[in-house]
Amino acid sequence: MKVNRFLLLVLLISVKSFGADSSNYVFKYSKVISIPDLTFLDDIYTGLDILEQMDFEPLKGKKIAILSNHTAINRNGRHLLDLLKATKDIKVSFLLALEHGVWGIDDKRSKMIGRDQIDPVHGAPIIDLFNTYLYPPHWVMEEIDLILVDFQDTGSRYSTNIAIMSKVFESASNHKVPILLLDRPNPIRGDIVDGPIPRTEFQSFESYHLLPIRHGLTIGEMALMINEMGWTKDSKRVELSILPLSNWNRDMWFNNTRLPWRNPNPYITDENNLLAFSGMDLFRGTNMNLGFGTKKPYMIVGAPWLVTSFLLEKLNDQGLTGVEFKEVKYRPIGSGDYLRVPKYDGQSCSGIEVVVKDRDQFKPLSTATTLMLLIQRLHPREFQWEEGDYIDKLFGTKDLRIVAAQKKPPDHLPALWAKDIYEFNDFRQSYLIYK
């Protein structure tokens, strides 16, 4: 490892110019920073790993704000904020917090922040961009020279982190503050696209941009697309530089990268339920319990009134690949750590457990929508959609509710989003940093 690190450092010495365009990727408003070809090494390097080997040179002499969370770690598991603490001539002025905070619930430092919202590592104020502010305040933007962005995305558009990042882009554009984004892998592969593109009337913080549910993009590619297309308020663009990954291939699952795992949110605890999340999160638009309050969130769907024996028989007739189903009995119990009271808290529930047998064959969206439509058909009185047609905001269109109302077979639904997949896959080619 020491030899590899020395070779990497020697190669990166030549990458001195912050914002130098890659000869392969030239865009109007954004830059992909050139890095050496490291294919002779076996390891995958994130944008943070590359920046670390550059001795954080692009940050030196600057006052910076960091949009990040607990997933911003290098390949050895050290957090970005700890790495910067050991680096001279970098002033971390503010931390911009995403939905689940800067450190996550498992890091003891999250309990050291206190009422004043001061980071215990750098003494920097924490600006909560999910619960408190929609945009970074002007007094933050006027004090900084650069915004550094680094967090692990889920690979599904339900995440509010992308909407928050877009709001930061708007503020950065208004105040002419440049952004440096450190890229990370799409953890559920970058060569698979699935699900509908949201119609404009259903866009929300969880369907903020015109992306399919499973978009197949890295966070850097999403940022590039957003900035080049002007997908922010008043089509504002920002001075965006992206420090790309090295040696990542689009057909890689997260474990193939051999990078350390951090739960991207409190309910995603392993790679299987991360994959299931891209389909099963749609159940938040219903009155079903989604495994919250158990050790298997996103892998169980249930309710006190659910009759599972006939449902299981119907599920097994659908020909869904890469997955098996089991009947389960469980009792969801809420936890103070998770800020979300589970549906049917403390009640005995009957449910179906989703068991992923082959992730290459498993189709989370088709599986989740099939399960949902069958439950709705077997329990038309008990099953309910959440108020305000929340399911349409999660799904992106009203097709799911329409198919349910018309009692069409579950396999009718994927055909409705097939055109979206085809058109988006063609559209995204211009923004793929990794071919």
URURJO-V640415 format. One record per residue. N is the residue number from 0. RES is the residue in one letter. PSI is psi in radians with two decimals (999 if undefined). OMEGA is omega in radians with two decimals (none if undefined). Layout:
N;RES;PSI;OMEGA / N;RES;PSI;OMEGA
This chain:
0;M;-0.65;3.13 / 1;K;-0.68;3.12 / 2;V;-0.81;3.12 / 3;N;-0.72;-3.12 / 4;R;-0.69;3.12 / 5;F;-0.78;3.12 / 6;L;-0.73;3.13 / 7;L;-0.74;-3.14 / 8;L;-0.75;3.12 / 9;V;-0.76;-3.13 / 10;L;-0.62;-3.07 / 11;L;-0.22;3.10 / 12;I;-0.57;-3.11 / 13;S;-0.24;-3.11 / 14;V;1.28;-3.04 / 15;K;-0.38;-3.00 / 16;S;1.88;3.10 / 17;F;2.09;3.12 / 18;G;0.15;3.11 / 19;A;2.30;-3.11 / 20;D;2.45;2.89 / 21;S;2.44;-3.13 / 22;S;-0.36;-3.11 / 23;N;-0.33;-3.03 / 24;Y;1.68;3.13 / 25;V;2.11;-3.09 / 26;F;2.87;-3.04 / 27;K;-0.71;-3.03 / 28;Y;-0.19;-3.00 / 29;S;2.81;3.13 / 30;K;2.40;2.95 / 31;V;2.01;-3.03 / 32;I;2.35;3.11 / 33;S;2.34;3.00 / 34;I;2.73;-3.13 / 35;P;2.78;3.02 / 36;D;2.01;-3.09 / 37;L;0.42;-3.07 / 38;T;-0.28;3.10 / 39;F;-0.14;3.04 / 40;L;2.65;-3.08 / 41;D;-0.39;-2.99 / 42;D;2.71;2.99 / 43;I;2.32;3.13 / 44;Y;2.18;3.07 / 45;T;2.99;3.06 / 46;G;-0.63;3.10 / 47;L;-0.73;3.09 / 48;D;-0.73;3.12 / 49;I;-0.78;-3.14 / 50;L;-0.68;3.11 / 51;E;-0.72;3.13 / 52;Q;-0.35;3.02 / 53;M;0.13;-3.12 / 54;D;0.52;3.09 / 55;F;0.50;-3.07 / 56;E;-0.70;-3.12 / 57;P;-0.26;-3.10 / 58;L;-0.23;-2.98 / 59;K;2.45;-3.13 / 60;G;0.20;-3.08 / 61;K;2.63;2.95 / 62;K;2.11;-2.99 / 63;I;2.66;2.89 / 64;A;2.54;-3.08 / 65;I;2.13;3.00 / 66;L;1.90;-2.96 / 67;S;3.13;3.00 / 68;N;-2.84;-3.03 / 69;H;-0.23;-3.12 / 70;T;-0.07;-3.09 / 71;A;1.30;-3.11 / 72;I;2.71;3.08 / 73;N;-3.12;-3.04 / 74;R;-0.17;3.06 / 75;N;0.09;3.07 / 76;G;0.11;3.13 / 77;R;2.40;-3.07 / 78;H;2.58;3.11 / 79;L;-0.79;-3.08 / 80;L;-0.59;3.07 / 81;D;-0.67;3.12 / 82;L;-0.73;-3.13 / 83;L;-0.53;3.12 / 84;K;-0.55;-3.11 / 85;A;0.10;-3.10 / 86;T;2.30;-3.09 / 87;K;2.76;2.97 / 88;D;0.51;3.02 / 89;I;2.17;-3.13 / 90;K;1.90;3.04 / 91;V;1.80;-3.01 / 92;S;-0.65;-3.11 / 93;F;2.62;2.97 / 94;L;2.22;3.14 / 95;L;1.98;-2.98 / 96;A;2.39;3.05 / 97;L;-2.97;-2.98 / 98;E;-0.75;-3.04 / 99;H;0.39;3.03 / 100;G;-3.09;-3.07 / 101;V;-0.74;-2.98 / 102;W;-0.25;-3.05 / 103;G;2.93;-3.02 / 104;I;-0.25;-3.04 / 105;D;-0.19;-3.11 / 106;D;2.23;-3.08 / 107;K;-0.39;-3.13 / 108;R;-0.36;3.09 / 109;S;-0.43;3.14 / 110;K;-0.06;-3.14 / 111;M;0.01;-3.05 / 112;I;-0.77;3.08 / 113;G;3.12;-3.08 / 114;R;-0.58;-3.07 / 115;D;-0.09;3.11 / 116;Q;1.00;3.10 / 117;I;2.25;3.13 / 118;D;2.28;-3.10 / 119;P;-0.27;-3.11 / 120;V;-0.86;-3.07 / 121;H;-0.12;-3.07 / 122;G;0.41;-3.09 / 123;A;2.45;3.05 / 124;P;2.46;3.11 / 125;I;2.17;-3.13 / 126;I;1.93;-3.09 / 127;D;1.90;-3.09 / 128;L;0.14;3.08 / 129;F;-0.82;-3.07 / 130;N;-0.45;-2.97 / 131;T;-0.87;-3.06 / 132;Y;2.51;3.00 / 133;L;-0.61;3.10 / 134;Y;2.69;2.97 / 135;P;2.32;-3.12 / 136;P;2.71;-3.11 / 137;H;-0.56;-3.12 / 138;W;-0.29;2.98 / 139;V;-0.89;-3.04 / 140;M;-0.53;-3.11 / 141;E;-0.20;-3.07 / 142;E;-0.08;-2.98 / 143;I;2.76;3.11 / 144;D;-0.34;-3.00 / 145;L;2.56;2.96 / 146;I;2.21;3.09 / 147;L;2.27;-3.11 / 148;V;2.21;3.09 / 149;D;1.93;2.99 / 150;F;2.72;3.13 / 151;Q;2.10;3.09 / 152;D;2.87;-3.12 / 153;T;-0.27;-3.05 / 154;G;-0.03;3.13 / 155;S;2.54;-3.04 / 156;R;-0.04;3.10 / 157;Y;-0.42;-3.06 / 158;S;2.32;3.09 / 159;T;-0.19;-3.07 / 160;N;-0.61;-3.11 / 161;I;-0.65;3.07 / 162;A;-0.74;3.11 / 163;I;-0.76;3.10 / 164;M;-0.69;-3.13 / 165;S;-0.66;3.08 / 166;K;-0.64;3.07 / 167;V;-0.70;3.08 / 168;F;-0.75;-3.12 / 169;E;-0.79;3.12 / 170;S;-0.71;3.13 / 171;A;-0.67;3.10 / 172;S;-0.78;-3.12 / 173;N;-0.63;-3.06 / 174;H;0.11;3.11 / 175;K;0.80;3.08 / 176;V;2.16;3.14 / 177;P;2.76;3.13 / 178;I;2.34;3.00 / 179;L;2.08;-3.13 / 180;L;2.29;3.12 / 181;L;2.07;-3.00 / 182;D;2.68;3.11 / 183;R;2.83;-3.09 / 184;P;2.69;2.83 / 185;N;2.06;-2.97 / 186;P;-0.26;-3.14 / 187;I;0.60;3.08 / 188;R;2.58;-3.13 / 189;G;0.14;-3.12 / 190;D;0.13;-3.14 / 191;I;2.21;3.09 / 192;V;2.34;-3.10 / 193;D;2.56;3.05 / 194;G;2.90;-3.09 / 195;P;2.70;2.96 / 196;I;2.32;-3.09 / 197;P;2.39;3.00 / 198;R;2.63;-2.98 / 199;T;-0.59;-3.10 / 200;E;-0.21;-3.13 / 201;F;0.14;3.10 / 202;Q;2.45;-3.11 / 203;S;-3.05;3.10 / 204;F;-0.39;-3.14 / 205;E;-0.06;3.02 / 206;S;1.06;-2.88 / 207;Y;-0.57;-3.10 / 208;H;2.95;-3.07 / 209;L;1.17;-3.12 / 210;L;2.49;2.98 / 211;P;2.86;-3.13 / 212;I;-0.84;3.05 / 213;R;1.79;-2.89 / 214;H;-0.33;3.10 / 215;G;0.43;-3.12 / 216;L;2.67;2.93 / 217;T;2.92;3.11 / 218;I;-0.60;3.10 / 219;G;-0.71;3.12 / 220;E;-0.66;3.06 / 221;M;-0.81;3.14 / 222;A;-0.72;3.12 / 223;L;-0.80;3.13 / 224;M;-0.80;-3.14 / 225;I;-0.78;-3.07 / 226;N;-0.77;-3.12 / 227;E;-0.62;-3.12 / 228;M;-0.22;-3.10 / 229;G;0.71;-3.11 / 230;W;0.74;3.04 / 231;T;3.03;-3.11 / 232;K;2.28;-3.13 / 233;D;0.42;3.10 / 234;S;0.69;-3.12 / 235;K;2.44;3.07 / 236;R;2.73;-3.13 / 237;V;2.74;3.02 / 238;E;1.65;-2.99 / 239;L;2.24;3.00 / 240;S;2.36;-3.10 / 241;I;2.17;3.04 / 242;L;1.89;-2.93 / 243;P;2.95;2.97 / 244;L;2.83;2.98 / 245;S;2.36;3.04 / 246;N;0.17;3.09 / 247;W;2.39;3.06 / 248;N;2.61;-3.01 / 249;R;-0.39;-3.11 / 250;D;0.23;-3.13 / 251;M;2.33;2.84 / 252;W;2.89;-3.05 / 253;F;-0.72;-3.10 / 254;N;-0.40;3.09 / 255;N;-0.38;-3.11 / 256;T;-0.32;-3.06 / 257;R;0.42;3.01 / 258;L;2.64;-3.13 / 259;P;2.49;-3.10 / 260;W;2.38;2.92 / 261;R;2.36;3.12 / 262;N;2.09;-3.10 / 263;P;-0.44;2.94 / 264;N;2.96;-3.02 / 265;P;-0.32;-3.06 / 266;Y;-0.15;3.12 / 267;I;1.85;-2.95 / 268;T;-0.17;3.07 / 269;D;3.08;-3.02 / 270;E;-0.49;3.11 / 271;N;-0.74;-3.13 / 272;N;-0.31;2.94 / 273;L;-0.75;3.12 / 274;L;-0.78;3.13 / 275;A;-0.60;3.13 / 276;F;-0.63;-3.07 / 277;S;-0.29;3.03 / 278;G;-0.81;-2.98 / 279;M;-0.35;3.12 / 280;D;-0.30;3.08 / 281;L;-0.44;-3.13 / 282;F;-0.22;3.02 / 283;R;-0.29;3.08 / 284;G;0.22;-3.13 / 285;T;-3.14;3.08 / 286;N;0.37;3.11 / 287;M;2.60;2.94 / 288;N;2.37;-3.01 / 289;L;0.45;-3.10 / 290;G;-0.05;3.02 / 291;F;2.42;-3.04 / 292;G;0.13;3.04 / 293;T;3.14;3.09 / 294;K;0.09;-3.10 / 295;K;1.03;3.09 / 296;P;2.51;-3.13 / 297;Y;-0.03;-3.14 / 298;M;-0.09;-3.13 / 299;I;2.43;3.00 / 300;V;2.26;-3.11 / 301;G;3.09;3.12 / 302;A;2.79;3.12 / 303;P;-0.46;-3.05 / 304;W;-0.01;-3.04 / 305;L;2.22;3.03 / 306;V;1.95;-2.92 / 307;T;-0.41;-3.02 / 308;S;-0.85;-3.14 / 309;F;-0.64;3.10 / 310;L;-0.76;3.14 / 311;L;-0.72;3.11 / 312;E;-0.77;3.12 / 313;K;-0.70;3.12 / 314;L;-0.76;-3.10 / 315;N;-0.27;3.10 / 316;D;-0.11;-2.99 / 317;Q;-0.20;3.13 / 318;G;0.51;3.12 / 319;L;2.32;-3.01 / 320;T;2.65;3.03 / 321;G;0.21;-3.03 / 322;V;2.59;2.99 / 323;E;2.82;-3.09 / 324;F;2.50;3.12 / 325;K;2.50;2.99 / 326;E;2.39;3.12 / 327;V;2.67;2.95 / 328;K;2.36;-3.10 / 329;Y;2.93;3.12 / 330;R;1.81;3.14 / 331;P;2.33;-3.13 / 332;I;2.15;-3.13 / 333;G;2.70;3.13 / 334;S;2.41;3.12 / 335;G;-0.29;-3.10 / 336;D;-0.34;-2.89 / 337;Y;-0.07;3.02 / 338;L;0.36;3.13 / 339;R;2.01;3.10 / 340;V;2.15;-3.09 / 341;P;2.61;3.03 / 342;K;2.46;-3.09 / 343;Y;0.68;-3.13 / 344;D;2.13;3.10 / 345;G;-0.03;-3.12 / 346;Q;2.61;3.08 / 347;S;2.21;-3.07 / 348;C;2.55;2.91 / 349;S;2.47;-3.08 / 350;G;3.03;3.03 / 351;I;2.21;3.06 / 352;E;2.32;3.09 / 353;V;2.10;-3.12 / 354;V;1.93;-3.13 / 355;V;2.09;-3.12 / 356;K;-0.55;-3.14 / 357;D;1.78;-3.04 / 358;R;-0.39;3.09 / 359;D;-0.44;3.14 / 360;Q;-0.40;-3.07 / 361;F;2.29;3.10 / 362;K;1.70;-3.01 / 363;P;-0.71;-3.09 / 364;L;-0.81;3.11 / 365;S;-0.67;3.13 / 366;T;-0.84;-3.10 / 367;A;-0.77;-3.11 / 368;T;-0.60;3.06 / 369;T;-0.82;3.12 / 370;L;-0.77;-3.12 / 371;M;-0.80;-3.11 / 372;L;-0.64;3.10 / 373;L;-0.72;3.10 / 374;I;-0.77;3.14 / 375;Q;-0.62;-3.11 / 376;R;-0.63;-3.13 / 377;L;-0.43;-3.11 / 378;H;1.11;-3.05 / 379;P;-0.45;3.13 / 380;R;-0.73;-3.07 / 381;E;-0.71;-3.12 / 382;F;2.33;-3.14 / 383;Q;2.59;2.97 / 384;W;2.57;3.07 / 385;E;2.72;-3.12 / 386;E;2.71;3.09 / 387;G;0.33;-3.13 / 388;D;0.75;-3.13 / 389;Y;-0.55;3.13 / 390;I;-0.59;3.13 / 391;D;-0.59;3.12 / 392;K;-0.64;3.10 / 393;L;-0.80;-3.09 / 394;F;-0.61;3.11 / 395;G;-0.26;3.09 / 396;T;3.04;3.08 / 397;K;0.16;-3.07 / 398;D;-0.65;-3.10 / 399;L;-0.80;3.11 / 400;R;-0.64;-3.13 / 401;I;-0.79;3.11 / 402;V;-0.69;3.10 / 403;A;-0.78;-3.12 / 404;A;-0.61;-3.11 / 405;Q;-0.06;3.11 / 406;K;0.65;3.07 / 407;K;2.74;-3.12 / 408;P;2.60;-3.10 / 409;P;-0.57;-3.10 / 410;D;-0.02;3.06 / 411;H;-0.49;-3.00 / 412;L;-0.84;-3.13 / 413;P;-0.53;3.11 / 414;A;-0.48;-3.12 / 415;L;-0.50;3.12 / 416;W;0.04;-3.12 / 417;A;-0.69;3.14 / 418;K;-0.69;3.10 / 419;D;-0.75;-3.14 / 420;I;-0.81;-3.10 / 421;Y;-0.83;-3.08 / 422;E;-0.70;-3.14 / 423;F;-0.71;-3.13 / 424;N;-0.64;3.08 / 425;D;-0.76;-3.12 / 426;F;-0.68;-3.01 / 427;R;-0.23;-3.05 / 428;Q;-0.63;-3.10 / 429;S;-0.27;-3.05 / 430;Y;0.16;3.13 / 431;L;2.01;3.11 / 432;I;-0.50;-3.09 / 433;Y;2.03;-3.03 / 434;K;999;none
